[in-house]
Amino acid sequence: MQSITELLKILIPSAAVLYGMYLTVQTFLEKQFEQKQLEVKQKNTELVTPIRLQAYERMTLFLERITPNNLLIRINNMDIQAIDYQRLILQEIREEFNHNLSQQVYMSHEAWEKIRKAMNDVVALVNTSATEIDSNSASINLSKKIFEKVISENQQPTMEALKFLKEEIQTMFM
């Protein structure tokens, strides 16, 4: 009985010390792990931030390029009929969009939806303008009709998306 008591006198303090060491090492390892995670996250942020900024720049450029004023000046082809000009404009918009499709990965969902809405609004503007003129008329008539609709609405269809992108960039990167 006395030997069991002596053994317990040695084992209980040893177990307490061992448990204390276990807790100390576990806490130390958890802090090290958290620090490594923070370093990895910071490194990822350093790598991804320029890519995200570039995505916003590219989509701003996309919106500027499909703004009717810029689009019609860039695709200035007076020698074709309005129906062919409509197809050419829509093809240009689709190609621009498809070229920048991967940028949605780096943007907020709301920003991407605003960009898609702006593109769809420009397509709708071109299509409704085309239905209001004779399809065999000159391409200049389609351009005039599109400009008339933009002037009557007193706003470019891409302005809301451009404004949103600029605000989001300022809140994220400034």
Secondary structure by P-SEA (a helix, b strand, c coil): caaaaaaaaaaaaaaaaaaaaaaaaaaaaaaaaaaaaaaaaaaaaaaaaaaaaaaaaaaaaaaaaacaaaaaaaaccccccaaaaaaaaaaaaaaaaaaaccccccccaaaaaaaaaaaaaaaaaaaaaaaaccccccaaaaaaaaaaaaaaaccccaaaaaaaaaaaaaaccc
